[in-house]
């Protein structure tokens, strides 16, 4: 299976496909909760969203966060 990986920041044009995939992945009761922090991935943290694309279609996404580590 050949696919390409980008950050959402690099391919902001795919934001609607990523959001659609994200919405289909979670049960309705979780989509209507009060967790507003997810919107920051789309608004401010696009460089931490990995997008997997195949044949011009988003097939997966990974929402990551930066982590500060001192090496120990």
PQR file with spaces between the fields and no chain letter, atoms N, CA, C, O and H, PARSE charges and radii, in Angstrom:
ATOM       1  N    UNK     1       0.844   -1.173    0.000 -0.4000 1.5000
ATOM       2  CA   UNK     1       0.000    0.000    0.000 -0.0000 2.0000
ATOM       3  C    UNK     1       0.888    1.235    0.000  0.5500 1.7000
ATOM       4  O    UNK     1       1.656    1.449    0.938 -0.5500 1.4000
ATOM       5  N    UNK     2       0.790    2.037   -1.033 -0.4000 1.5000
ATOM       6  CA   UNK     2       1.543    3.286   -1.101 -0.0000 2.0000
ATOM       7  C    UNK     2       0.671    4.424   -0.591  0.5500 1.7000
ATOM       8  O    UNK     2      -0.487    4.568   -0.981 -0.5500 1.4000
ATOM       9  H    UNK     2       0.167    1.862   -1.795  0.4000 1.0000
ATOM      10  N    UNK     3       1.251    5.224    0.285 -0.4000 1.5000
ATOM      11  CA   UNK     3       0.550    6.401    0.774 -0.0000 2.0000
ATOM      12  C    UNK     3       1.573    7.476    1.081  0.5500 1.7000
ATOM      13  O    UNK     3       2.769    7.202    1.180 -0.5500 1.4000
ATOM      14  H    UNK     3       2.192    5.107    0.602  0.4000 1.0000
ATOM      15  N    UNK     4       1.091    8.707    1.232 -0.4000 1.5000
ATOM      16  CA   UNK     4       1.939    9.844    1.565 -0.0000 2.0000
ATOM      17  C    UNK     4       1.566   10.335    2.950  0.5500 1.7000
ATOM      18  O    UNK     4       0.419   10.213    3.380 -0.5500 1.4000
ATOM      19  H    UNK     4       0.119    8.930    1.151  0.4000 1.0000
ATOM      20  N    UNK     5       2.549   10.893    3.642 -0.4000 1.5000
ATOM      21  CA   UNK     5       2.323   11.442    4.976 -0.0000 2.0000
ATOM      22  C    UNK     5       2.719   12.907    4.968  0.5500 1.7000
ATOM      23  O    UNK     5       3.804   13.267    4.514 -0.5500 1.4000
ATOM      24  H    UNK     5       3.481   10.993    3.293  0.4000 1.0000
ATOM      25  N    UNK     6       1.832   13.743    5.473 -0.4000 1.5000
ATOM      26  CA   UNK     6       2.070   15.176    5.592 -0.0000 2.0000
ATOM      27  C    UNK     6       1.619   15.619    6.974  0.5500 1.7000
ATOM      28  O    UNK     6       0.923   14.886    7.676 -0.5500 1.4000
ATOM      29  H    UNK     6       0.950   13.450    5.842  0.4000 1.0000
ATOM      30  N    UNK     7       2.019   16.813    7.354 -0.4000 1.5000
ATOM      31  CA   UNK     7       1.359   17.432    8.498 -0.0000 2.0000
ATOM      32  C    UNK     7       0.180   18.218    7.948  0.5500 1.7000
ATOM      33  O    UNK     7       0.184   18.620    6.785 -0.5500 1.4000
ATOM      34  H    UNK     7       2.585   17.408    6.784  0.4000 1.0000
ATOM      35  N    UNK     8      -0.811   18.435    8.768 -0.4000 1.5000
ATOM      36  CA   UNK     8      -1.959   19.223    8.332 -0.0000 2.0000
ATOM      37  C    UNK     8      -1.520   20.645    7.997  0.5500 1.7000
ATOM      38  O    UNK     8      -2.121   21.299    7.144 -0.5500 1.4000
ATOM      39  H    UNK     8      -0.815   18.108    9.714  0.4000 1.0000
ATOM      40  N    UNK     9      -0.489   21.116    8.659 -0.4000 1.5000
ATOM      41  CA   UNK     9       0.068   22.439    8.377 -0.0000 2.0000
ATOM      42  C    UNK     9       0.578   22.510    6.929  0.5500 1.7000
ATOM      43  O    UNK     9       0.430   23.535    6.264 -0.5500 1.4000
ATOM      44  H    UNK     9      -0.001   20.584    9.351  0.4000 1.0000
ATOM      45  N    UNK    10       1.169   21.429    6.455 -0.4000 1.5000
ATOM      46  CA   UNK    10       1.681   21.378    5.083 -0.0000 2.0000
ATOM      47  C    UNK    10       0.565   21.246    4.046  0.5500 1.7000
ATOM      48  O    UNK    10       0.705   21.696    2.909 -0.5500 1.4000
ATOM      49  H    UNK    10       1.290   20.596    6.995  0.4000 1.0000
ATOM      50  N    UNK    11      -0.540   20.626    4.449 -0.4000 1.5000
ATOM      51  CA   UNK    11      -1.656   20.385    3.521 -0.0000 2.0000
ATOM      52  C    UNK    11      -2.962   20.838    4.162  0.5500 1.7000
ATOM      53  O    UNK    11      -3.876   20.036    4.355 -0.5500 1.4000
ATOM      54  H    UNK    11      -0.654   20.260    5.373  0.4000 1.0000
ATOM      55  N    UNK    12      -3.047   22.114    4.490 -0.4000 1.5000
ATOM      56  CA   UNK    12      -4.238   22.660    5.143 -0.0000 2.0000
ATOM      57  C    UNK    12      -5.482   22.481    4.272  0.5500 1.7000
ATOM      58  O    UNK    12      -6.609   22.525    4.766 -0.5500 1.4000
ATOM      59  H    UNK    12      -2.305   22.765    4.333  0.4000 1.0000
ATOM      60  N    UNK    13      -5.264   22.279    2.970 -0.4000 1.5000
ATOM      61  CA   UNK    13      -6.396   22.048    2.060 -0.0000 2.0000
ATOM      62  C    UNK    13      -7.127   20.737    2.368  0.5500 1.7000
ATOM      63  O    UNK    13      -8.233   20.519    1.873 -0.5500 1.4000
ATOM      64  H    UNK    13      -4.348   22.244    2.568  0.4000 1.0000
ATOM      65  N    UNK    14      -6.529   19.874    3.168 -0.4000 1.5000
ATOM      66  CA   UNK    14      -7.144   18.594    3.520 -0.0000 2.0000
ATOM      67  C    UNK    14      -7.914   18.645    4.837  0.5500 1.7000
ATOM      68  O    UNK    14      -8.384   17.612    5.315 -0.5500 1.4000
ATOM      69  H    UNK    14      -5.630   20.051    3.570  0.4000 1.0000
ATOM      70  N    UNK    15      -8.049   19.818    5.423 -0.4000 1.5000
ATOM      71  CA   UNK    15      -8.654   19.934    6.753 -0.0000 2.0000
ATOM      72  C    UNK    15     -10.075   19.388    6.790  0.5500 1.7000
ATOM      73  O    UNK    15     -10.462   18.758    7.774 -0.5500 1.4000
ATOM      74  H    UNK    15      -7.667   20.657    5.035  0.4000 1.0000
ATOM      75  N    UNK    16     -10.861   19.614    5.740 -0.4000 1.5000
ATOM      76  CA   UNK    16     -12.235   19.107    5.735 -0.0000 2.0000
ATOM      77  C    UNK    16     -12.269   17.575    5.691  0.5500 1.7000
ATOM      78  O    UNK    16     -13.104   16.953    6.347 -0.5500 1.4000
ATOM      79  H    UNK    16     -10.547   20.126    4.941  0.4000 1.0000
ATOM      80  N    UNK    17     -11.363   16.974    4.919 -0.4000 1.5000
ATOM      81  CA   UNK    17     -11.305   15.514    4.866 -0.0000 2.0000
ATOM      82  C    UNK    17     -10.869   14.927    6.205  0.5500 1.7000
ATOM      83  O    UNK    17     -11.394   13.903    6.642 -0.5500 1.4000
ATOM      84  H    UNK    17     -10.685   17.480    4.387  0.4000 1.0000
ATOM      85  N    UNK    18      -9.909   15.580    6.851 -0.4000 1.5000
ATOM      86  CA   UNK    18      -9.443   15.107    8.159 -0.0000 2.0000
ATOM      87  C    UNK    18     -10.568   15.221    9.182  0.5500 1.7000
ATOM      88  O    UNK    18     -10.810   14.289    9.950 -0.5500 1.4000
ATOM      89  H    UNK    18      -9.483   16.412    6.495  0.4000 1.0000
ATOM      90  N    UNK    19     -11.253   16.360    9.194 -0.4000 1.5000
ATOM      91  CA   UNK    19     -12.349   16.555   10.144 -0.0000 2.0000
ATOM      92  C    UNK    19     -13.467   15.548    9.903  0.5500 1.7000
ATOM      93  O    UNK    19     -14.050   15.030   10.856 -0.5500 1.4000
ATOM      94  H    UNK    19     -11.056   17.117    8.571  0.4000 1.0000
ATOM      95  N    UNK    20     -13.768   15.271    8.650 -0.4000 1.5000
ATOM      96  CA   UNK    20     -14.809   14.298    8.322 -0.0000 2.0000
ATOM      97  C    UNK    20     -14.422   12.904    8.813  0.5500 1.7000
ATOM      98  O    UNK    20     -15.244   12.188    9.384 -0.5500 1.4000
ATOM      99  H    UNK    20     -13.295   15.693    7.876  0.4000 1.0000
ATOM     100  N    UNK    21     -13.177   12.531    8.588 -0.4000 1.5000
ATOM     101  CA   UNK    21     -12.681   11.239    9.048 -0.0000 2.0000
ATOM     102  C    UNK    21     -12.715   11.172   10.570  0.5500 1.7000
ATOM     103  O    UNK    21     -13.109   10.158   11.146 -0.5500 1.4000
ATOM     104  H    UNK    21     -12.509   13.113    8.124  0.4000 1.0000
ATOM     105  N    UNK    22     -12.301   12.255   11.212 -0.4000 1.5000
ATOM     106  CA   UNK    22     -12.302   12.325   12.669 -0.0000 2.0000
ATOM     107  C    UNK    22     -13.723   12.180   13.208  0.5500 1.7000
ATOM     108  O    UNK    22     -13.949   11.448   14.171 -0.5500 1.4000
ATOM     109  H    UNK    22     -11.981   13.079   10.744  0.4000 1.0000
ATOM     110  N    UNK    23     -14.672   12.868   12.598 -0.4000 1.5000
ATOM     111  CA   UNK    23     -16.061   12.799   13.064 -0.0000 2.0000
ATOM     112  C    UNK    23     -16.658   11.408   12.901  0.5500 1.7000
ATOM     113  O    UNK    23     -17.469   10.986   13.725 -0.5500 1.4000
ATOM     114  H    UNK    23     -14.488   13.463   11.816  0.4000 1.0000
ATOM     115  N    UNK    24     -16.271   10.692   11.856 -0.4000 1.5000
ATOM     116  CA   UNK    24     -16.796    9.343   11.640 -0.0000 2.0000
ATOM     117  C    UNK    24     -16.157    8.326   12.575  0.5500 1.7000
ATOM     118  O    UNK    24     -16.688    7.228   12.744 -0.5500 1.4000
ATOM     119  H    UNK    24     -15.612   11.035   11.186  0.4000 1.0000
ATOM     120  N    UNK    25     -15.030    8.672   13.185 -0.4000 1.5000
ATOM     121  CA   UNK    25     -14.285    7.722   14.017 -0.0000 2.0000
ATOM     122  C    UNK    25     -14.786    7.640   15.445  0.5500 1.7000
ATOM     123  O    UNK    25     -14.485    6.675   16.148 -0.5500 1.4000
ATOM     124  H    UNK    25     -14.599    9.564   13.048  0.4000 1.0000
ATOM     125  N    UNK    26     -15.548    8.634   15.889 -0.4000 1.5000
ATOM     126  CA   UNK    26     -15.969    8.680   17.284 -0.0000 2.0000
ATOM     127  C    UNK    26     -17.475    8.506   17.393  0.5500 1.7000
ATOM     128  O    UNK    26     -18.214    8.984   16.532 -0.5500 1.4000
ATOM     129  H    UNK    26     -15.793    9.418   15.318  0.4000 1.0000
ATOM     130  N    UNK    27     -17.941    7.830   18.433 -0.4000 1.5000
ATOM     131  CA   UNK    27     -19.388    7.696   18.641 -0.0000 2.0000
ATOM     132  C    UNK    27     -20.030    9.083   18.832  0.5500 1.7000
ATOM     133  O    UNK    27     -19.372   10.024   19.276 -0.5500 1.4000
ATOM     134  H    UNK    27     -17.340    7.441   19.132  0.4000 1.0000
ATOM     135  N    UNK    28     -21.296    9.189   18.497 -0.4000 1.5000
ATOM     136  CA   UNK    28     -22.022   10.462   18.575 -0.0000 2.0000
ATOM     137  C    UNK    28     -21.929   11.074   19.974  0.5500 1.7000
ATOM     138  O    UNK    28     -21.739   12.284   20.100 -0.5500 1.4000
ATOM     139  H    UNK    28     -21.830    8.424   18.137  0.4000 1.0000
ATOM     140  N    UNK    29     -22.060   10.264   21.023 -0.4000 1.5000
ATOM     141  CA   UNK    29     -22.054   10.832   22.370 -0.0000 2.0000
ATOM     142  C    UNK    29     -20.716   11.483   22.708  0.5500 1.7000
ATOM     143  O    UNK    29     -20.676   12.410   23.517 -0.5500 1.4000
ATOM     144  H    UNK    29     -22.215    9.282   20.921  0.4000 1.0000
ATOM     145  N    UNK    30     -19.628   11.021   22.111 -0.4000 1.5000
ATOM     146  CA   UNK    30     -18.337   11.658   22.355 -0.0000 2.0000
ATOM     147  C    UNK    30     -18.157   12.921   21.515  0.5500 1.7000
ATOM     148  O    UNK    30     -17.425   13.827   21.913 -0.5500 1.4000
ATOM     149  H    UNK    30     -19.661   10.268   21.454  0.4000 1.0000
ATOM     150  N    UNK    31     -18.807   12.989   20.378 -0.4000 1.5000
ATOM     151  CA   UNK    31     -18.706   14.161   19.516 -0.0000 2.0000
ATOM     152  C    UNK    31     -19.443   15.360   20.106  0.5500 1.7000
ATOM     153  O    UNK    31     -19.153   16.502   19.747 -0.5500 1.4000
ATOM     154  H    UNK    31     -19.402   12.253   20.056  0.4000 1.0000
ATOM     155  N    UNK    32     -20.378   15.115   20.994 -0.4000 1.5000
ATOM     156  CA   UNK    32     -21.186   16.197   21.553 -0.0000 2.0000
ATOM     157  C    UNK    32     -20.803   16.535   22.989  0.5500 1.7000
ATOM     158  O    UNK    32     -21.578   17.166   23.708 -0.5500 1.4000
ATOM     159  H    UNK    32     -20.613   14.188   21.286  0.4000 1.0000
ATOM     160  N    UNK    33     -19.623   16.120   23.404 -0.4000 1.5000
ATOM     161  CA   UNK    33     -19.167   16.422   24.756 -0.0000 2.0000
ATOM     162  C    UNK    33     -18.677   17.851   24.863  0.5500 1.7000
ATOM     163  O    UNK    33     -18.769   18.623   23.909 -0.5500 1.4000
ATOM     164  H    UNK    33     -18.993   15.608   22.820  0.4000 1.0000
ATOM     165  N    UNK    34     -18.159   18.196   26.017 -0.4000 1.5000
ATOM     166  CA   UNK    34     -17.706   19.559   26.244 -0.0000 2.0000
ATOM     167  C    UNK    34     -16.185   19.709   26.098  0.5500 1.7000
ATOM     168  O    UNK    34     -15.626   20.724   26.514 -0.5500 1.4000
ATOM     169  H    UNK    34     -18.084   17.569   26.792  0.4000 1.0000
ATOM     170  N    UNK    35     -15.523   18.726   25.521 -0.4000 1.5000
ATOM     171  CA   UNK    35     -14.072   18.780   25.326 -0.0000 2.0000
ATOM     172  C    UNK    35     -13.756   19.684   24.140  0.5500 1.7000
ATOM     173  O    UNK    35     -13.763   19.238   22.993 -0.5500 1.4000
ATOM     174  H    UNK    35     -15.977   17.902   25.183  0.4000 1.0000
ATOM     175  N    UNK    36     -13.482   20.938   24.419 -0.4000 1.5000
ATOM     176  CA   UNK    36     -13.222   21.910   23.360 -0.0000 2.0000
ATOM     177  C    UNK    36     -11.773   21.900   22.899  0.5500 1.7000
ATOM     178  O    UNK    36     -11.445   22.537   21.898 -0.5500 1.4000
ATOM     179  H    UNK    36     -13.477   21.300   25.351  0.4000 1.0000
ATOM     180  N    UNK    37     -10.913   21.203   23.596 -0.4000 1.5000
ATOM     181  CA   UNK    37      -9.490   21.251   23.264 -0.0000 2.0000
ATOM     182  C    UNK    37      -9.176   20.663   21.896  0.5500 1.7000
ATOM     183  O    UNK    37      -8.152   21.014   21.310 -0.5500 1.4000
ATOM     184  H    UNK    37     -11.180   20.686   24.409  0.4000 1.0000
ATOM     185  N    UNK    38     -10.024   19.775   21.360 -0.4000 1.5000
ATOM     186  CA   UNK    38      -9.759   19.182   20.049 -0.0000 2.0000
ATOM     187  C    UNK    38      -9.721   20.233   18.954  0.5500 1.7000
ATOM     188  O    UNK    38      -9.000   20.070   17.969 -0.5500 1.4000
ATOM     189  H    UNK    38     -10.856   19.489   21.836  0.4000 1.0000
ATOM     190  N    UNK    39     -10.489   21.314   19.109 -0.4000 1.5000
ATOM     191  CA   UNK    39     -10.522   22.342   18.063 -0.0000 2.0000
ATOM     192  C    UNK    39      -9.150   22.983   17.889  0.5500 1.7000
ATOM     193  O    UNK    39      -8.856   23.506   16.814 -0.5500 1.4000
ATOM     194  H    UNK    39     -11.075   21.446   19.909  0.4000 1.0000
ATOM     195  N    UNK    40      -8.309   22.957   18.906 -0.4000 1.5000
ATOM     196  CA   UNK    40      -6.977   23.558   18.807 -0.0000 2.0000
ATOM     197  C    UNK    40      -6.079   22.826   17.816  0.5500 1.7000
ATOM     198  O    UNK    40      -5.171   23.422   17.237 -0.5500 1.4000
ATOM     199  H    UNK    40      -8.547   22.532   19.779  0.4000 1.0000
ATOM     200  N    UNK    41      -6.334   21.531   17.623 -0.4000 1.5000
ATOM     201  CA   UNK    41      -5.566   20.812   16.607 -0.0000 2.0000
ATOM     202  C    UNK    41      -5.808   21.403   15.227  0.5500 1.7000
ATOM     203  O    UNK    41      -4.896   21.474   14.403 -0.5500 1.4000
ATOM     204  H    UNK    41      -7.072   21.047   18.093  0.4000 1.0000
ATOM     205  N    UNK    42      -7.040   21.826   14.982 -0.4000 1.5000
ATOM     206  CA   UNK    42      -7.388   22.398   13.682 -0.0000 2.0000
ATOM     207  C    UNK    42      -7.050   23.879   13.594  0.5500 1.7000
ATOM     208  O    UNK    42      -6.802   24.394   12.504 -0.5500 1.4000
ATOM     209  H    UNK    42      -7.781   21.769   15.652  0.4000 1.0000
ATOM     210  N    UNK    43      -7.037   24.566   14.725 -0.4000 1.5000
ATOM     211  CA   UNK    43      -6.803   26.013   14.733 -0.0000 2.0000
ATOM     212  C    UNK    43      -5.341   26.396   14.949  0.5500 1.7000
ATOM     213  O    UNK    43      -4.826   27.296   14.286 -0.5500 1.4000
ATOM     214  H    UNK    43      -7.238   24.148   15.611  0.4000 1.0000
ATOM     215  N    UNK    44      -4.674   25.709   15.881 -0.4000 1.5000
ATOM     216  CA   UNK    44      -3.351   26.162   16.300 -0.0000 2.0000
ATOM     217  C    UNK    44      -2.259   25.093   16.264  0.5500 1.7000
ATOM     218  O    UNK    44      -1.075   25.429   16.274 -0.5500 1.4000
ATOM     219  H    UNK    44      -5.092   24.978   16.420  0.4000 1.0000
ATOM     220  N    UNK    45      -2.629   23.833   16.224 -0.4000 1.5000
ATOM     221  CA   UNK    45      -1.636   22.762   16.325 -0.0000 2.0000
ATOM     222  C    UNK    45      -1.546   21.926   15.052  0.5500 1.7000
ATOM     223  O    UNK    45      -1.256   20.732   15.115 -0.5500 1.4000
ATOM     224  H    UNK    45      -3.592   23.560   16.216  0.4000 1.0000
ATOM     225  N    UNK    46      -1.790   22.539   13.910 -0.4000 1.5000
ATOM     226  CA   UNK    46      -1.811   21.793   12.648 -0.0000 2.0000
ATOM     227  C    UNK    46      -0.479   21.121   12.338  0.5500 1.7000
ATOM     228  O    UNK    46      -0.444   20.126   11.614 -0.5500 1.4000
ATOM     229  H    UNK    46      -2.026   23.510   13.859  0.4000 1.0000
ATOM     230  N    UNK    47       0.606   21.647   12.871 -0.4000 1.5000
ATOM     231  CA   UNK    47       1.906   21.012   12.610 -0.0000 2.0000
ATOM     232  C    UNK    47       2.068   19.695   13.359  0.5500 1.7000
ATOM     233  O    UNK    47       3.019   18.956   13.107 -0.5500 1.4000
ATOM     234  H    UNK    47       0.578   22.455   13.459  0.4000 1.0000
ATOM     235  N    UNK    48       1.139   19.389   14.291 -0.4000 1.5000
ATOM     236  CA   UNK    48       1.196   18.145   15.053 -0.0000 2.0000
ATOM     237  C    UNK    48       0.142   17.131   14.625  0.5500 1.7000
ATOM     238  O    UNK    48      -0.023   16.095   15.269 -0.5500 1.4000
ATOM     239  H    UNK    48       0.366   19.990   14.496  0.4000 1.0000
ATOM     240  N    UNK    49      -0.567   17.426   13.544 -0.4000 1.5000
ATOM     241  CA   UNK    49      -1.550   16.488   13.001 -0.0000 2.0000
ATOM     242  C    UNK    49      -0.931   15.828   11.770  0.5500 1.7000
ATOM     243  O    UNK    49      -0.619   16.505   10.789 -0.5500 1.4000
ATOM     244  H    UNK    49      -0.433   18.268   13.022  0.4000 1.0000
ATOM     245  N    UNK    50      -0.753   14.511   11.822 -0.4000 1.5000
ATOM     246  CA   UNK    50      -0.224   13.767   10.684 -0.0000 2.0000
ATOM     247  C    UNK    50      -1.388   13.319    9.812  0.5500 1.7000
ATOM     248  O    UNK    50      -2.395   12.816   10.310 -0.5500 1.4000
ATOM     249  H    UNK    50      -1.006   13.962   12.619  0.4000 1.0000
ATOM     250  N    UNK    51      -1.239   13.504    8.515 -0.4000 1.5000
ATOM     251  CA   UNK    51      -2.286   13.142    7.562 -0.0000 2.0000
ATOM     252  C    UNK    51      -1.733   12.086    6.623  0.5500 1.7000
ATOM     253  O    UNK    51      -0.667   12.260    6.033 -0.5500 1.4000
ATOM     254  H    UNK    51      -0.421   13.912    8.110  0.4000 1.0000
ATOM     255  N    UNK    52      -2.462   10.997    6.491 -0.4000 1.5000
ATOM     256  CA   UNK    52      -2.087    9.910    5.590 -0.0000 2.0000
ATOM     257  C    UNK    52      -3.013    9.972    4.378  0.5500 1.7000
ATOM     258  O    UNK    52      -4.235    9.912    4.510 -0.5500 1.4000
ATOM     259  H    UNK    52      -3.328   10.856    6.970  0.4000 1.0000
ATOM     260  N    UNK    53      -2.410   10.094    3.196 -0.4000 1.5000
ATOM     261  CA   UNK    53      -3.199   10.281    1.977 -0.0000 2.0000
ATOM     262  C    UNK    53      -2.840    9.220    0.946  0.5500 1.7000
ATOM     263  O    UNK    53      -1.675    8.864    0.772 -0.5500 1.4000
ATOM     264  H    UNK    53      -1.417   10.143    3.089  0.4000 1.0000
ATOM     265  N    UNK    54      -3.865    8.728    0.272 -0.4000 1.5000
ATOM     266  CA   UNK    54      -3.666    7.765   -0.811 -0.0000 2.0000
ATOM     267  C    UNK    54      -4.624    8.126   -1.943  0.5500 1.7000
ATOM     268  O    UNK    54      -5.830    8.251   -1.735 -0.5500 1.4000
ATOM     269  H    UNK    54      -4.812    9.017    0.413  0.4000 1.0000
ATOM     270  N    UNK    55      -4.073    8.291   -3.135 -0.4000 1.5000
ATOM     271  CA   UNK    55      -4.897    8.635   -4.307 -0.0000 2.0000
ATOM     272  C    UNK    55      -5.779    9.857   -4.054  0.5500 1.7000
ATOM     273  O    UNK    55      -6.970    9.848   -4.367 -0.5500 1.4000
ATOM     274  H    UNK    55      -3.093    8.189   -3.304  0.4000 1.0000
ATOM     275  N    UNK    56      -5.189   10.905   -3.486 -0.4000 1.5000
ATOM     276  CA   UNK    56      -5.887   12.170   -3.195 -0.0000 2.0000
ATOM     277  C    UNK    56      -7.027   12.035   -2.199  0.5500 1.7000
ATOM     278  O    UNK    56      -7.932   12.870   -2.184 -0.5500 1.4000
ATOM     279  H    UNK    56      -4.222   10.913   -3.231  0.4000 1.0000
ATOM     280  N    UNK    57      -7.002   11.008   -1.373 -0.4000 1.5000
ATOM     281  CA   UNK    57      -8.023   10.816   -0.350 -0.0000 2.0000
ATOM     282  C    UNK    57      -7.349   10.577    0.996  0.5500 1.7000
ATOM     283  O    UNK    57      -6.392    9.807    1.084 -0.5500 1.4000
ATOM     284  H    UNK    57      -6.268   10.329   -1.385  0.4000 1.0000
ATOM     285  N    UNK    58      -7.838   11.228    2.034 -0.4000 1.5000
ATOM     286  CA   UNK    58      -7.306   11.030    3.383 -0.0000 2.0000
ATOM     287  C    UNK    58      -7.760    9.660    3.876  0.5500 1.7000
ATOM     288  O    UNK    58      -8.955    9.367    3.918 -0.5500 1.4000
ATOM     289  H    UNK    58      -8.615   11.854    1.962  0.4000 1.0000
ATOM     290  N    UNK    59      -6.793    8.825    4.249 -0.4000 1.5000
ATOM     291  CA   UNK    59      -7.113    7.482    4.742 -0.0000 2.0000
ATOM     292  C    UNK    59      -6.839    7.332    6.234  0.5500 1.7000
ATOM     293  O    UNK    59      -7.178    6.310    6.830 -0.5500 1.4000
ATOM     294  H    UNK    59      -5.822    9.062    4.216  0.4000 1.0000
ATOM     295  N    UNK    60      -6.222    8.352    6.840 -0.4000 1.5000
ATOM     296  CA   UNK    60      -5.945    8.297    8.268 -0.0000 2.0000
ATOM     297  C    UNK    60      -5.352    9.598    8.749  0.5500 1.7000
ATOM     298  O    UNK    60      -4.852   10.402    7.963 -0.5500 1.4000
ATOM     299  H    UNK    60      -5.946    9.182    6.356  0.4000 1.0000
ATOM     300  N    UNK    61      -5.416    9.794   10.051 -0.4000 1.5000
ATOM     301  CA   UNK    61      -4.843   10.986   10.667 -0.0000 2.0000
ATOM     302  C    UNK    61      -4.350   10.618   12.060  0.5500 1.7000
ATOM     303  O    UNK    61      -4.929    9.769   12.737 -0.5500 1.4000
ATOM     304  H    UNK    61      -5.822    9.141   10.690  0.4000 1.0000
ATOM     305  N    UNK    62      -3.290   11.262   12.467 -0.4000 1.5000
ATOM     306  CA   UNK    62      -2.747   11.048   13.798 -0.0000 2.0000
ATOM     307  C    UNK    62      -2.606   12.385   14.508  0.5500 1.7000
ATOM     308  O    UNK    62      -1.917   13.284   14.026 -0.5500 1.4000
ATOM     309  H    UNK    62      -2.820   11.953   11.917  0.4000 1.0000
ATOM     310  N    UNK    63      -3.255   12.508   15.644 -0.4000 1.5000
ATOM     311  CA   UNK    63      -3.197   13.738   16.427 -0.0000 2.0000
ATOM     312  C    UNK    63      -2.136   13.563   17.498  0.5500 1.7000
ATOM     313  O    UNK    63      -2.295   12.752   18.411 -0.5500 1.4000
ATOM     314  H    UNK    63      -3.815   11.777   16.036  0.4000 1.0000
ATOM     315  N    UNK    64      -1.060   14.315   17.389 -0.4000 1.5000
ATOM     316  CA   UNK    64       0.056   14.188   18.311 -0.0000 2.0000
ATOM     317  C    UNK    64       0.232   15.484   19.096  0.5500 1.7000
ATOM     318  O    UNK    64      -0.370   16.504   18.760 -0.5500 1.4000
ATOM     319  H    UNK    64      -0.931   14.974   16.647  0.4000 1.0000
ATOM     320  N    UNK    65       1.039   15.446   20.118 -0.4000 1.5000
ATOM     321  CA   UNK    65       1.334   16.642   20.900 -0.0000 2.0000
ATOM     322  C    UNK    65       2.830   16.695   21.177  0.5500 1.7000
ATOM     323  O    UNK    65       3.475   15.655   21.310 -0.5500 1.4000
ATOM     324  H    UNK    65       1.528   14.618   20.391  0.4000 1.0000
ATOM     325  N    UNK    66       3.384   17.897   21.266 -0.4000 1.5000
ATOM     326  CA   UNK    66       4.806   18.004   21.591 -0.0000 2.0000
ATOM     327  C    UNK    66       5.041   17.601   23.045  0.5500 1.7000
ATOM     328  O    UNK    66       4.189   17.804   23.910 -0.5500 1.4000
ATOM     329  H    UNK    66       2.860   18.742   21.158  0.4000 1.0000
ATOM     330  N    UNK    67       6.189   17.038   23.286 -0.4000 1.5000
ATOM     331  CA   UNK    67       6.538   16.590   24.620 -0.0000 2.0000
ATOM     332  C    UNK    67       7.948   17.046   24.941  0.5500 1.7000
ATOM     333  O    UNK    67       8.876   16.791   24.173 -0.5500 1.4000
ATOM     334  H    UNK    67       6.881   16.873   22.584  0.4000 1.0000
ATOM     335  N    UNK    68       8.113   17.711   26.057 -0.4000 1.5000
ATOM     336  CA   UNK    68       9.432   18.149   26.484 -0.0000 2.0000
ATOM     337  C    UNK    68      10.026   17.040   27.343  0.5500 1.7000
ATOM     338  O    UNK    68       9.402   16.583   28.300 -0.5500 1.4000
ATOM     339  H    UNK    68       7.359   17.918   26.680  0.4000 1.0000
ATOM     340  N    UNK    69      11.247   16.606   26.992 -0.4000 1.5000
ATOM     341  CA   UNK    69      11.881   15.505   27.694 -0.0000 2.0000
ATOM     342  C    UNK    69      13.328   15.884   27.985  0.5500 1.7000
ATOM     343  O    UNK    69      14.026   16.387   27.105 -0.5500 1.4000
ATOM     344  H    UNK    69      11.754   16.977   26.214  0.4000 1.0000
ATOM     345  N    UNK    70      13.777   15.649   29.196 -0.4000 1.5000
ATOM     346  CA   UNK    70      15.137   16.020   29.573 -0.0000 2.0000
ATOM     347  C    UNK    70      16.159   14.909   29.271  0.5500 1.7000
ATOM     348  O    UNK    70      17.348   15.075   29.544 -0.5500 1.4000
ATOM     349  H    UNK    70      13.210   15.241   29.911  0.4000 1.0000
ATOM     350  N    UNK    71      15.701   13.782   28.712 -0.4000 1.5000
ATOM     351  CA   UNK    71      16.607   12.720   28.315 -0.0000 2.0000
ATOM     352  C    UNK    71      16.824   11.640   29.356  0.5500 1.7000
ATOM     353  O    UNK    71      17.526   10.666   29.084 -0.5500 1.4000
ATOM     354  H    UNK    71      14.735   13.648   28.490  0.4000 1.0000
ATOM     355  N    UNK    72      16.247   11.779   30.535 -0.4000 1.5000
ATOM     356  CA   UNK    72      16.427   10.752   31.568 -0.0000 2.0000
ATOM     357  C    UNK    72      15.273    9.780   31.602  0.5500 1.7000
ATOM     358  O    UNK    72      15.268    8.854   32.413 -0.5500 1.4000
ATOM     359  H    UNK    72      15.676   12.570   30.756  0.4000 1.0000
